Amino acid sequence: MAWRSALGWGIVFVVLVAFAIPWFLWNDASMVAGLPVWLWWHVAWMLVTAVAFAAFARRGWGTFAEVQR
């Protein structure tokens, strides 16, 4: 069962890293509330990563550090 947890957290981390840079917004000059859309993307991404890290700290801490005997 521990491998399922590790796989799930691994997928979460890969998705967070993949969306850290909004490649699809590079040529978009749209503005929302006076700021570029890519900046709002980063604000939202930082909130999502904070929630993911909080969940990892509560539920999955030590998942990748445990020693199998």
PDB file of N, CA, C and O in Angstrom:
ATOM      1  N   MET A   1       0.813  -1.189   0.000  1.00  0.00           N
ATOM      2  CA  MET A   1       0.000   0.000   0.000  1.00  0.00           C
ATOM      3  C   MET A   1       0.860   1.257   0.000  1.00  0.00           C
ATOM      4  O   MET A   1       0.431   2.294  -0.506  1.00  0.00           O
ATOM      5  N   ALA A   2       2.064   1.184   0.557  1.00  0.00           N
ATOM      6  CA  ALA A   2       2.951   2.355   0.599  1.00  0.00           C
ATOM      7  C   ALA A   2       3.374   2.776  -0.798  1.00  0.00           C
ATOM      8  O   ALA A   2       3.589   3.962  -1.046  1.00  0.00           O
ATOM      9  N   TRP A   3       3.496   1.825  -1.713  1.00  0.00           N
ATOM     10  CA  TRP A   3       3.904   2.179  -3.072  1.00  0.00           C
ATOM     11  C   TRP A   3       2.804   2.977  -3.772  1.00  0.00           C
ATOM     12  O   TRP A   3       3.102   3.805  -4.633  1.00  0.00           O
ATOM     13  N   ARG A   4       1.541   2.743  -3.417  1.00  0.00           N
ATOM     14  CA  ARG A   4       0.450   3.529  -4.012  1.00  0.00           C
ATOM     15  C   ARG A   4       0.524   4.978  -3.536  1.00  0.00           C
ATOM     16  O   ARG A   4       0.313   5.907  -4.316  1.00  0.00           O
ATOM     17  N   SER A   5       0.819   5.157  -2.279  1.00  0.00           N
ATOM     18  CA  SER A   5       0.972   6.502  -1.743  1.00  0.00           C
ATOM     19  C   SER A   5       2.142   7.216  -2.416  1.00  0.00           C
ATOM     20  O   SER A   5       2.028   8.378  -2.806  1.00  0.00           O
ATOM     21  N   ALA A   6       3.256   6.520  -2.547  1.00  0.00           N
ATOM     22  CA  ALA A   6       4.432   7.109  -3.192  1.00  0.00           C
ATOM     23  C   ALA A   6       4.136   7.445  -4.650  1.00  0.00           C
ATOM     24  O   ALA A   6       4.551   8.495  -5.139  1.00  0.00           O
ATOM     25  N   LEU A   7       3.435   6.577  -5.334  1.00  0.00           N
ATOM     26  CA  LEU A   7       3.078   6.831  -6.726  1.00  0.00           C
ATOM     27  C   LEU A   7       2.157   8.046  -6.836  1.00  0.00           C
ATOM     28  O   LEU A   7       2.337   8.891  -7.713  1.00  0.00           O
ATOM     29  N   GLY A   8       1.177   8.129  -5.949  1.00  0.00           N
ATOM     30  CA  GLY A   8       0.257   9.269  -5.964  1.00  0.00           C
ATOM     31  C   GLY A   8       0.960  10.583  -5.709  1.00  0.00           C
ATOM     32  O   GLY A   8       0.738  11.561  -6.423  1.00  0.00           O
ATOM     33  N   TRP A   9       1.816  10.612  -4.681  1.00  0.00           N
ATOM     34  CA  TRP A   9       2.549  11.845  -4.396  1.00  0.00           C
ATOM     35  C   TRP A   9       3.537  12.162  -5.515  1.00  0.00           C
ATOM     36  O   TRP A   9       3.757  13.332  -5.831  1.00  0.00           O
ATOM     37  N   GLY A  10       4.126  11.147  -6.109  1.00  0.00           N
ATOM     38  CA  GLY A  10       5.023  11.373  -7.238  1.00  0.00           C
ATOM     39  C   GLY A  10       4.307  12.026  -8.407  1.00  0.00           C
ATOM     40  O   GLY A  10       4.841  12.934  -9.042  1.00  0.00           O
ATOM     41  N   ILE A  11       3.095  11.561  -8.690  1.00  0.00           N
ATOM     42  CA  ILE A  11       2.298  12.157  -9.768  1.00  0.00           C
ATOM     43  C   ILE A  11       1.948  13.602  -9.439  1.00  0.00           C
ATOM     44  O   ILE A  11       2.023  14.472 -10.307  1.00  0.00           O
ATOM     45  N   VAL A  12       1.567  13.861  -8.195  1.00  0.00           N
ATOM     46  CA  VAL A  12       1.253  15.235  -7.784  1.00  0.00           C
ATOM     47  C   VAL A  12       2.459  16.133  -7.995  1.00  0.00           C
ATOM     48  O   VAL A  12       2.321  17.236  -8.523  1.00  0.00           O
ATOM     49  N   PHE A  13       3.638  15.679  -7.592  1.00  0.00           N
ATOM     50  CA  PHE A  13       4.843  16.490  -7.736  1.00  0.00           C
ATOM     51  C   PHE A  13       5.191  16.733  -9.204  1.00  0.00           C
ATOM     52  O   PHE A  13       5.584  17.839  -9.573  1.00  0.00           O
ATOM     53  N   VAL A  14       5.050  15.714 -10.033  1.00  0.00           N
ATOM     54  CA  VAL A  14       5.344  15.873 -11.468  1.00  0.00           C
ATOM     55  C   VAL A  14       4.391  16.887 -12.098  1.00  0.00           C
ATOM     56  O   VAL A  14       4.821  17.725 -12.890  1.00  0.00           O
ATOM     57  N   VAL A  15       3.115  16.822 -11.760  1.00  0.00           N
ATOM     58  CA  VAL A  15       2.137  17.771 -12.306  1.00  0.00           C
ATOM     59  C   VAL A  15       2.453  19.192 -11.840  1.00  0.00           C
ATOM     60  O   VAL A  15       2.380  20.135 -12.628  1.00  0.00           O
ATOM     61  N   LEU A  16       2.801  19.344 -10.573  1.00  0.00           N
ATOM     62  CA  LEU A  16       3.142  20.679 -10.069  1.00  0.00           C
ATOM     63  C   LEU A  16       4.360  21.247 -10.792  1.00  0.00           C
ATOM     64  O   LEU A  16       4.379  22.427 -11.140  1.00  0.00           O
ATOM     65  N   VAL A  17       5.352  20.434 -11.013  1.00  0.00           N
ATOM     66  CA  VAL A  17       6.549  20.899 -11.716  1.00  0.00           C
ATOM     67  C   VAL A  17       6.232  21.208 -13.185  1.00  0.00           C
ATOM     68  O   VAL A  17       6.722  22.192 -13.739  1.00  0.00           O
ATOM     69  N   ALA A  18       5.411  20.358 -13.804  1.00  0.00           N
ATOM     70  CA  ALA A  18       5.081  20.556 -15.214  1.00  0.00           C
ATOM     71  C   ALA A  18       4.337  21.872 -15.448  1.00  0.00           C
ATOM     72  O   ALA A  18       4.525  22.514 -16.481  1.00  0.00           O
ATOM     73  N   PHE A  19       3.503  22.272 -14.506  1.00  0.00           N
ATOM     74  CA  PHE A  19       2.733  23.496 -14.674  1.00  0.00           C
ATOM     75  C   PHE A  19       3.350  24.704 -13.983  1.00  0.00           C
ATOM     76  O   PHE A  19       2.712  25.754 -13.893  1.00  0.00           O
ATOM     77  N   ALA A  20       4.564  24.575 -13.500  1.00  0.00           N
ATOM     78  CA  ALA A  20       5.232  25.701 -12.835  1.00  0.00           C
ATOM     79  C   ALA A  20       5.499  26.843 -13.802  1.00  0.00           C
ATOM     80  O   ALA A  20       5.406  28.012 -13.426  1.00  0.00           O
ATOM     81  N   ILE A  21       5.826  26.515 -15.032  1.00  0.00           N
ATOM     82  CA  ILE A  21       6.075  27.534 -16.055  1.00  0.00           C
ATOM     83  C   ILE A  21       4.933  27.463 -17.062  1.00  0.00           C
ATOM     84  O   ILE A  21       4.759  26.435 -17.716  1.00  0.00           O
ATOM     85  N   PRO A  22       4.158  28.524 -17.199  1.00  0.00           N
ATOM     86  CA  PRO A  22       3.015  28.499 -18.114  1.00  0.00           C
ATOM     87  C   PRO A  22       3.443  28.721 -19.564  1.00  0.00           C
ATOM     88  O   PRO A  22       3.304  29.821 -20.098  1.00  0.00           O
ATOM     89  N   TRP A  23       3.959  27.680 -20.188  1.00  0.00           N
ATOM     90  CA  TRP A  23       4.438  27.771 -21.573  1.00  0.00           C
ATOM     91  C   TRP A  23       3.343  28.292 -22.493  1.00  0.00           C
ATOM     92  O   TRP A  23       3.621  29.057 -23.417  1.00  0.00           O
ATOM     93  N   PHE A  24       2.115  27.889 -22.252  1.00  0.00           N
ATOM     94  CA  PHE A  24       0.992  28.251 -23.121  1.00  0.00           C
ATOM     95  C   PHE A  24       0.589  29.721 -22.975  1.00  0.00           C
ATOM     96  O   PHE A  24      -0.235  30.200 -23.755  1.00  0.00           O
ATOM     97  N   LEU A  25       1.135  30.440 -22.017  1.00  0.00           N
ATOM     98  CA  LEU A  25       0.818  31.861 -21.837  1.00  0.00           C
ATOM     99  C   LEU A  25       1.951  32.785 -22.287  1.00  0.00           C
ATOM    100  O   LEU A  25       1.861  34.000 -22.113  1.00  0.00           O
ATOM    101  N   TRP A  26       2.997  32.230 -22.855  1.00  0.00           N
ATOM    102  CA  TRP A  26       4.151  33.051 -23.216  1.00  0.00           C
ATOM    103  C   TRP A  26       3.827  34.131 -24.235  1.00  0.00           C
ATOM    104  O   TRP A  26       4.347  35.242 -24.133  1.00  0.00           O
ATOM    105  N   ASN A  27       2.990  33.839 -25.203  1.00  0.00           N
ATOM    106  CA  ASN A  27       2.670  34.823 -26.243  1.00  0.00           C
ATOM    107  C   ASN A  27       1.338  35.513 -25.988  1.00  0.00           C
ATOM    108  O   ASN A  27       0.771  36.114 -26.900  1.00  0.00           O
ATOM    109  N   ASP A  28       0.834  35.435 -24.772  1.00  0.00           N
ATOM    110  CA  ASP A  28      -0.448  36.039 -24.425  1.00  0.00           C
ATOM    111  C   ASP A  28      -0.192  37.336 -23.654  1.00  0.00           C
ATOM    112  O   ASP A  28       0.457  37.338 -22.608  1.00  0.00           O
ATOM    113  N   ALA A  29      -0.713  38.429 -24.193  1.00  0.00           N
ATOM    114  CA  ALA A  29      -0.520  39.737 -23.556  1.00  0.00           C
ATOM    115  C   ALA A  29      -1.773  40.185 -22.816  1.00  0.00           C
ATOM    116  O   ALA A  29      -1.931  41.373 -22.537  1.00  0.00           O
ATOM    117  N   SER A  30      -2.660  39.259 -22.497  1.00  0.00           N
ATOM    118  CA  SER A  30      -3.905  39.608 -21.809  1.00  0.00           C
ATOM    119  C   SER A  30      -3.621  40.146 -20.412  1.00  0.00           C
ATOM    120  O   SER A  30      -2.667  39.746 -19.745  1.00  0.00           O
ATOM    121  N   MET A  31      -4.479  41.061 -19.999  1.00  0.00           N
ATOM    122  CA  MET A  31      -4.346  41.670 -18.675  1.00  0.00           C
ATOM    123  C   MET A  31      -5.645  41.436 -17.901  1.00  0.00           C
ATOM    124  O   MET A  31      -6.736  41.493 -18.468  1.00  0.00           O
ATOM    125  N   VAL A  32      -5.510  41.174 -16.611  1.00  0.00           N
ATOM    126  CA  VAL A  32      -6.657  41.044 -15.712  1.00  0.00           C
ATOM    127  C   VAL A  32      -6.336  41.868 -14.465  1.00  0.00           C
ATOM    128  O   VAL A  32      -5.301  41.673 -13.829  1.00  0.00           O
ATOM    129  N   ALA A  33      -7.217  42.769 -14.133  1.00  0.00           N
ATOM    130  CA  ALA A  33      -7.038  43.643 -12.975  1.00  0.00           C
ATOM    131  C   ALA A  33      -5.694  44.371 -13.004  1.00  0.00           C
ATOM    132  O   ALA A  33      -5.076  44.591 -11.963  1.00  0.00           O
ATOM    133  N   GLY A  34      -5.255  44.738 -14.193  1.00  0.00           N
ATOM    134  CA  GLY A  34      -4.025  45.505 -14.341  1.00  0.00           C
ATOM    135  C   GLY A  34      -2.745  44.697 -14.328  1.00  0.00           C
ATOM    136  O   GLY A  34      -1.657  45.266 -14.416  1.00  0.00           O
ATOM    137  N   LEU A  35      -2.850  43.376 -14.220  1.00  0.00           N
ATOM    138  CA  LEU A  35      -1.665  42.516 -14.214  1.00  0.00           C
ATOM    139  C   LEU A  35      -1.773  41.481 -15.323  1.00  0.00           C
ATOM    140  O   LEU A  35      -2.878  41.082 -15.690  1.00  0.00           O
ATOM    141  N   PRO A  36      -0.638  41.040 -15.861  1.00  0.00           N
ATOM    142  CA  PRO A  36      -0.674  40.030 -16.922  1.00  0.00           C
ATOM    143  C   PRO A  36      -1.238  38.704 -16.402  1.00  0.00           C
ATOM    144  O   PRO A  36      -1.101  38.360 -15.228  1.00  0.00           O
ATOM    145  N   VAL A  37      -1.873  37.980 -17.315  1.00  0.00           N
ATOM    146  CA  VAL A  37      -2.483  36.699 -16.958  1.00  0.00           C
ATOM    147  C   VAL A  37      -1.429  35.733 -16.437  1.00  0.00           C
ATOM    148  O   VAL A  37      -1.716  34.961 -15.522  1.00  0.00           O
ATOM    149  N   TRP A  38      -0.215  35.748 -16.992  1.00  0.00           N
ATOM    150  CA  TRP A  38       0.810  34.807 -16.545  1.00  0.00           C
ATOM    151  C   TRP A  38       1.176  35.042 -15.086  1.00  0.00           C
ATOM    152  O   TRP A  38       1.547  34.107 -14.376  1.00  0.00           O
ATOM    153  N   LEU A  39       1.071  36.299 -14.635  1.00  0.00           N
ATOM    154  CA  LEU A  39       1.357  36.585 -13.232  1.00  0.00           C
ATOM    155  C   LEU A  39       0.265  36.003 -12.333  1.00  0.00           C
ATOM    156  O   LEU A  39       0.559  35.460 -11.268  1.00  0.00           O
ATOM    157  N   TRP A  40      -0.986  36.116 -12.759  1.00  0.00           N
ATOM    158  CA  TRP A  40      -2.079  35.488 -12.011  1.00  0.00           C
ATOM    159  C   TRP A  40      -1.916  33.977 -11.986  1.00  0.00           C
ATOM    160  O   TRP A  40      -2.242  33.329 -10.991  1.00  0.00           O
ATOM    161  N   TRP A  41      -1.408  33.412 -13.086  1.00  0.00           N
ATOM    162  CA  TRP A  41      -1.138  31.970 -13.121  1.00  0.00           C
ATOM    163  C   TRP A  41      -0.162  31.598 -12.006  1.00  0.00           C
ATOM    164  O   TRP A  41      -0.369  30.611 -11.300  1.00  0.00           O
ATOM    165  N   HIS A  42       0.884  32.376 -11.851  1.00  0.00           N
ATOM    166  CA  HIS A  42       1.881  32.072 -10.823  1.00  0.00           C
ATOM    167  C   HIS A  42       1.300  32.233  -9.410  1.00  0.00           C
ATOM    168  O   HIS A  42       1.633  31.458  -8.514  1.00  0.00           O
ATOM    169  N   VAL A  43       0.453  33.213  -9.213  1.00  0.00           N
ATOM    170  CA  VAL A  43      -0.185  33.381  -7.908  1.00  0.00           C
ATOM    171  C   VAL A  43      -1.032  32.150  -7.587  1.00  0.00           C
ATOM    172  O   VAL A  43      -0.946  31.600  -6.489  1.00  0.00           O
ATOM    173  N   ALA A  44      -1.843  31.725  -8.544  1.00  0.00           N
ATOM    174  CA  ALA A  44      -2.683  30.538  -8.342  1.00  0.00           C
ATOM    175  C   ALA A  44      -1.828  29.286  -8.156  1.00  0.00           C
ATOM    176  O   ALA A  44      -2.143  28.436  -7.324  1.00  0.00           O
ATOM    177  N   TRP A  45      -0.749  29.173  -8.929  1.00  0.00           N
ATOM    178  CA  TRP A  45       0.121  27.997  -8.821  1.00  0.00           C
ATOM    179  C   TRP A  45       0.783  27.941  -7.447  1.00  0.00           C
ATOM    180  O   TRP A  45       0.940  26.864  -6.872  1.00  0.00           O
ATOM    181  N   MET A  46       1.170  29.098  -6.927  1.00  0.00           N
ATOM    182  CA  MET A  46       1.775  29.117  -5.593  1.00  0.00           C
ATOM    183  C   MET A  46       0.772  28.701  -4.522  1.00  0.00           C
ATOM    184  O   MET A  46       1.141  28.015  -3.568  1.00  0.00           O
ATOM    185  N   LEU A  47      -0.473  29.099  -4.660  1.00  0.00           N
ATOM    186  CA  LEU A  47      -1.506  28.670  -3.715  1.00  0.00           C
ATOM    187  C   LEU A  47      -1.732  27.161  -3.798  1.00  0.00           C
ATOM    188  O   LEU A  47      -1.845  26.487  -2.774  1.00  0.00           O
ATOM    189  N   VAL A  48      -1.798  26.638  -5.017  1.00  0.00           N
ATOM    190  CA  VAL A  48      -2.003  25.197  -5.198  1.00  0.00           C
ATOM    191  C   VAL A  48      -0.825  24.410  -4.622  1.00  0.00           C
ATOM    192  O   VAL A  48      -1.028  23.387  -3.968  1.00  0.00           O
ATOM    193  N   THR A  49       0.394  24.873  -4.856  1.00  0.00           N
ATOM    194  CA  THR A  49       1.552  24.165  -4.309  1.00  0.00           C
ATOM    195  C   THR A  49       1.586  24.244  -2.793  1.00  0.00           C
ATOM    196  O   THR A  49       2.012  23.291  -2.140  1.00  0.00           O
ATOM    197  N   ALA A  50       1.147  25.362  -2.213  1.00  0.00           N
ATOM    198  CA  ALA A  50       1.100  25.472  -0.753  1.00  0.00           C
ATOM    199  C   ALA A  50       0.105  24.472  -0.170  1.00  0.00           C
ATOM    200  O   ALA A  50       0.383  23.837   0.847  1.00  0.00           O
ATOM    201  N   VAL A  51      -1.050  24.334  -0.810  1.00  0.00           N
ATOM    202  CA  VAL A  51      -2.047  23.363  -0.350  1.00  0.00           C
ATOM    203  C   VAL A  51      -1.519  21.940  -0.506  1.00  0.00           C
ATOM    204  O   VAL A  51      -1.698  21.105   0.381  1.00  0.00           O
ATOM    205  N   ALA A  52      -0.867  21.665  -1.641  1.00  0.00           N
ATOM    206  CA  ALA A  52      -0.317  20.320  -1.872  1.00  0.00           C
ATOM    207  C   ALA A  52       0.770  20.001  -0.846  1.00  0.00           C
ATOM    208  O   ALA A  52       0.821  18.882  -0.335  1.00  0.00           O
ATOM    209  N   PHE A  53       1.632  20.958  -0.540  1.00  0.00           N
ATOM    210  CA  PHE A  53       2.683  20.698   0.438  1.00  0.00           C
ATOM    211  C   PHE A  53       2.105  20.502   1.832  1.00  0.00           C
ATOM    212  O   PHE A  53       2.586  19.666   2.597  1.00  0.00           O
ATOM    213  N   ALA A  54       1.073  21.273   2.164  1.00  0.00           N
ATOM    214  CA  ALA A  54       0.434  21.098   3.476  1.00  0.00           C
ATOM    215  C   ALA A  54      -0.176  19.704   3.585  1.00  0.00           C
ATOM    216  O   ALA A  54      -0.059  19.054   4.624  1.00  0.00           O
ATOM    217  N   ALA A  55      -0.823  19.245   2.519  1.00  0.00           N
ATOM    218  CA  ALA A  55      -1.402  17.898   2.524  1.00  0.00           C
ATOM    219  C   ALA A  55      -0.302  16.846   2.613  1.00  0.00           C
ATOM    220  O   ALA A  55      -0.444  15.851   3.325  1.00  0.00           O
ATOM    221  N   PHE A  56       0.785  17.064   1.895  1.00  0.00           N
ATOM    222  CA  PHE A  56       1.910  16.116   1.949  1.00  0.00           C
ATOM    223  C   PHE A  56       2.521  16.083   3.344  1.00  0.00           C
ATOM    224  O   PHE A  56       2.871  15.015   3.847  1.00  0.00           O
ATOM    225  N   ALA A  57       2.650  17.245   3.967  1.00  0.00           N
ATOM    226  CA  ALA A  57       3.236  17.301   5.311  1.00  0.00           C
ATOM    227  C   ALA A  57       2.370  16.574   6.331  1.00  0.00           C
ATOM    228  O   ALA A  57       2.889  15.968   7.268  1.00  0.00           O
ATOM    229  N   ARG A  58       1.050  16.632   6.152  1.00  0.00           N
ATOM    230  CA  ARG A  58       0.139  15.951   7.078  1.00  0.00           C
ATOM    231  C   ARG A  58       0.037  14.459   6.815  1.00  0.00           C
ATOM    232  O   ARG A  58       0.006  13.668   7.758  1.00  0.00           O
ATOM    233  N   ARG A  59      -0.015  14.059   5.549  1.00  0.00           N
ATOM    234  CA  ARG A  59      -0.353  12.678   5.219  1.00  0.00           C
ATOM    235  C   ARG A  59       0.793  11.843   4.670  1.00  0.00           C
ATOM    236  O   ARG A  59       0.832  10.633   4.892  1.00  0.00           O
ATOM    237  N   GLY A  60       1.722  12.463   3.962  1.00  0.00           N
ATOM    238  CA  GLY A  60       2.707  11.675   3.257  1.00  0.00           C
ATOM    239  C   GLY A  60       4.142  11.893   3.661  1.00  0.00           C
ATOM    240  O   GLY A  60       5.057  11.413   2.990  1.00  0.00           O
ATOM    241  N   TRP A  61       4.359  12.618   4.757  1.00  0.00           N
ATOM    242  CA  TRP A  61       5.724  12.924   5.162  1.00  0.00           C
ATOM    243  C   TRP A  61       6.481  11.633   5.435  1.00  0.00           C
ATOM    244  O   TRP A  61       6.005  10.786   6.191  1.00  0.00           O
ATOM    245  N   GLY A  62       7.619  11.476   4.848  1.00  0.00           N
ATOM    246  CA  GLY A  62       8.416  10.273   5.018  1.00  0.00           C
ATOM    247  C   GLY A  62       8.155   9.223   3.956  1.00  0.00           C
ATOM    248  O   GLY A  62       8.776   8.160   3.975  1.00  0.00           O
ATOM    249  N   THR A  63       7.257   9.497   3.039  1.00  0.00           N
ATOM    250  CA  THR A  63       6.910   8.520   2.007  1.00  0.00           C
ATOM    251  C   THR A  63       8.125   8.098   1.202  1.00  0.00           C
ATOM    252  O   THR A  63       8.300   6.911   0.928  1.00  0.00           O
ATOM    253  N   PHE A  64       8.956   9.033   0.823  1.00  0.00           N
ATOM    254  CA  PHE A  64      10.109   8.715  -0.016  1.00  0.00           C
ATOM    255  C   PHE A  64      11.381   8.494   0.800  1.00  0.00           C
ATOM    256  O   PHE A  64      12.443   8.255   0.225  1.00  0.00           O
ATOM    257  N   ALA A  65      11.294   8.569   2.123  1.00  0.00           N
ATOM    258  CA  ALA A  65      12.489   8.451   2.960  1.00  0.00           C
ATOM    259  C   ALA A  65      12.499   7.162   3.784  1.00  0.00           C
ATOM    260  O   ALA A  65      13.492   6.876   4.452  1.00  0.00           O
ATOM    261  N   GLU A  66      11.437   6.394   3.751  1.00  0.00           N
ATOM    262  CA  GLU A  66      11.392   5.186   4.555  1.00  0.00           C
ATOM    263  C   GLU A  66      12.329   4.119   4.014  1.00  0.00           C
ATOM    264  O   GLU A  66      12.485   3.975   2.801  1.00  0.00           O
ATOM    265  N   VAL A  67      12.946   3.382   4.908  1.00  0.00           N
ATOM    266  CA  VAL A  67      13.855   2.320   4.527  1.00  0.00           C
ATOM    267  C   VAL A  67      13.119   0.990   4.580  1.00  0.00           C
ATOM    268  O   VAL A  67      12.532   0.639   5.603  1.00  0.00           O
ATOM    269  N   GLN A  68      13.150   0.259   3.485  1.00  0.00           N
ATOM    270  CA  GLN A  68      12.508  -1.051   3.426  1.00  0.00           C
ATOM    271  C   GLN A  68      13.486  -2.097   3.943  1.00  0.00           C
ATOM    272  O   GLN A  68      14.652  -2.099   3.547  1.00  0.00           O
ATOM    273  N   ARG A  69      13.032  -2.981   4.815  1.00  0.00           N
ATOM    274  CA  ARG A  69      13.908  -4.033   5.368  1.00  0.00           C
ATOM    275  C   ARG A  69      13.471  -5.383   4.888  1.00  0.00           C
ATOM    276  O   ARG A  69      14.081  -6.391   5.244  1.00  0.00           O
TER     277      ARG A  69
END
